[in-house]
């Protein structure tokens, strides 16, 4: 079995940025109005968003340290 490719810190941050956008879009769509989801779904997605935002910031910081 071949080894999986390792991503750089910058690449990880870029991919997590996409996940943050997706999670935020979900919240914008389903946290209010006619499409509103149950509160526990919204709370779960908000927590996931916070985790992703922290990971994104951490990877960006690591990328800056390793590139300079």
Secondary structure, DSSP 8 states (H G I E B T S, - for coil): --------HHHHHHHHHHHHHHHHHHHHHHSSGGG---HHHHHHHHHHHHHHHHHHHHHHHHHHHHH-
